[in-house]
Amino acid sequence: MVERELENILGKKSIIELTPIIIKKKDTSDKICYFFDTDDNASPFDINMAYDAGFDVVIPYNNIKADKVTQLVQDAMFSRKASAPTVYFIGGSNVEEANKIAETVLNSLVPPFESPVIIDPRGANTTAAAMVAKTIEVTRKLGWHDISGKKVVILGGTGPVGQIGAILAAKLNCTAVMTSRRADTVKILAKNLTEKAGEGATEIIGAVGITDEQKYNLLKEADIIWSVAKAGVQMVSKELLEKLPNNKIVVDINLVPPYGIEGLKPKFEGDEIIPGIYGIGALGVGRLKYKTESNIFKEASESKGKKIFNYNNAFKLACRILFDEEIQITA
């Protein structure tokens, strides 16, 4: 009965044509991150960060030097589609060698196989960027507006974070003073970093800061103090801190006791340690560092072509996360 009714409506000779739907398959190439580390062991922190940011495969290489990189990069890029999502990440404690590796990677890439390159030696770029951005956040709360023209003393400043922090401070037109136990080393390093900071940046100064007397003479005129020495090393005792004039911001990136600045707790977010001295602890810096690095990995994994993610990108991103705006620095 139903069949007869359909025949009356459609006609016995009706033909129903079906147009096939063609579904274009999405490129399912894995996101691969090649991790070149200058240290004996590639950092588990950075490996975890890359996986958590969405990479399918992270391939670490340790003890890498710039002269080993070209063959690795060319093997990696020529074995994949030009459009395959590939990122090169450079880490390790040797900032100078990491910069050479990054330059070599960029020079090894050829069209159309170019890919993004992230440089963050031992987390220095993202940690320093977070440290500077958090400092600016507290200066705004205190009504300083920004840190331009302020004197910044960087205790233990010859390490990776101290070096990048000094460059960013110079680019923001601060008077940046980095300390070390070795006079010749720190002065030569300060000169080299001033050159890297480029035209328009202020001069970075190297100074010796071993004894409390030496530290006091440096810190008494500082507006901002960054303690960036190795974990578990106290740089400023509470006794020394209490001797200093007030109206200062102090930052400690050390999360391993004893902390770099006695009395500055890791959870502090601009809290007053003693009257007129305000502290930012390692957790406040660390949380922003984590967000910054995570976002860099995600942005790089979705980028095409040759693009470098360095401390400039890290600082701009940290500021966007904190303030929803970018703070301009010299090129």
Secondary structure, DSSP 8 states (H G I E B T S, - for coil): -HHHHHHHHH-TT------------------EEEEEESSSS--HHHHHHHHHTT-SEEEEE-S--GGGHHHHHHHHHHTS-TTS-EEEEEESS-HHHHHHHHHHHHHH--TTS--EEEE-GGGHHHHHHHHHHHHHHHHHHTT----TT-EEEEETTTSHHHHHHHHHHHHTT-EEEEEES-HHHHHHHHHHHHHHH-TT---EEEEE--SHHHHHHHHTT-SEEEE--STT---B-HHHHHHS-SSEEEEE---SSS-SBTT--TT-EEEEEETTEEEE-HHHHHHHHHHHHHHHHHHHHT--SSEEE-HHHHHHHHHHHHHSS------
